[in-house]
């Protein structure tokens, strides 16, 4: 069983890996392009596995968990290189969503009927 990891620890581990093995972070624009590519890979898996799209002939089996982890990796890289503390940002974002939307979805007939 693996140990649970905090967002802050994940940010530190990615930074350690980059400085030890990656030489340096790719620039922010490159990482944004990579993030978009990785999200596209997740979208392709979702479209084929949960949507109506079928796999192409010869297309190999893909791992959704691995692709989601790739998205998280690049997102953490962007946060690290732009000085964003994702733990703090996530906490503030949850507070914002709760204050703004605490009744919105509960009162949405499309969701509750």
C-alpha positions in Angstrom: 0.0 0.0 0.0 1.3 3.4 -0.9 1.4 6.3 1.4 -1.1 9.1 0.8 0.5 12.2 -0.6 -0.5 15.8 0.0 -0.6 18.3 -2.8 2.2 20.3 -1.2 4.4 17.1 -1.0 3.6 16.4 -4.7 4.7 19.9 -5.6 8.0 19.3 -3.7 8.5 15.8 -5.2 8.0 17.1 -8.8 10.5 20.0 -8.1 13.0 17.5 -6.7 12.6 15.3 -9.8 12.9 18.2 -12.2 16.1 19.5 -10.5 17.7 16.0 -10.3 16.7 14.4 -13.6 15.0 17.0 -15.8 17.8 19.6 -15.8 15.2 22.4 -15.6 11.5 23.1 -16.1 10.3 23.6 -19.7 9.2 27.2 -20.1 5.6 28.0 -19.2 4.4 28.2 -22.8 5.8 24.8 -23.6 4.3 23.3 -20.4 0.9 24.8 -21.4 1.1 23.1 -24.7 2.1 19.8 -23.1 -0.8 20.2 -20.6 -3.2 20.7 -23.5 -1.8 17.6 -25.2 -2.2 15.5 -22.1 -5.8 16.7 -21.5 -6.4 15.7 -25.1 -5.2 12.2 -24.4 -7.6 12.0 -21.4 -10.4 13.2 -23.6 -9.7 10.5 -26.2 -9.8 7.8 -23.6 -13.1 9.1 -22.1 -14.7 9.5 -25.6 -13.9 5.9 -26.4 -14.5 4.2 -23.0 -17.5 6.2 -21.8 -18.7 8.0 -24.9 -20.0 6.9 -28.3 -16.7 6.9 -30.1 -15.0 3.6 -30.9 -11.3 2.8 -30.9 -9.4 3.0 -34.1 -8.0 -0.2 -35.7 -4.7 -1.1 -34.1 -5.1 1.5 -31.3 -3.4 0.1 -28.2 -5.1 -0.1 -24.8 -4.5 3.1 -22.8 -4.4 3.7 -19.1 -6.7 6.5 -17.9 -5.0 6.6 -14.5 -1.6 7.1 -16.1 -2.9 9.8 -18.4 -4.6 11.7 -15.5 -1.4 11.5 -13.6 0.4 13.0 -16.6 -2.1 15.9 -16.5 -1.4 16.4 -12.8 2.3 16.3 -13.3 2.3 19.1 -15.9 -0.2 21.1 -13.8 2.1 20.8 -10.8 5.1 21.9 -13.0 3.2 25.0 -14.1 2.2 25.8 -10.5 5.8 25.4 -9.3 7.4 27.5 -12.0 4.8 30.3 -11.5 4.9 30.3 -7.7 1.4 28.9 -7.1 0.9 27.0 -3.9 -1.7 24.5 -5.0 -2.7 23.6 -1.5 -3.6 27.2 -0.7 -5.2 27.8 -4.1 -7.3 24.6 -3.8 -8.5 25.6 -0.3 -9.5 29.1 -1.4 -11.2 27.7 -4.5 -13.2 25.2 -2.4 -14.3 28.1 -0.1 -15.3 30.2 -3.1 -17.3 27.3 -4.6 -19.0 26.5 -1.4 -20.0 30.2 -0.7 -21.2 30.7 -4.3 -22.8 27.4 -5.1 -23.9 25.8 -1.8 -27.5 25.8 -2.9 -27.2 26.1 -6.7 -26.9 22.4 -7.5 -29.2 21.3 -4.7 -31.9 23.4 -6.3 -31.2 22.3 -9.9 -34.2 20.3 -11.2 -31.9 18.8 -13.9 -29.8 17.2 -11.2 -32.3 16.3 -8.6 -35.2 14.9 -10.6 
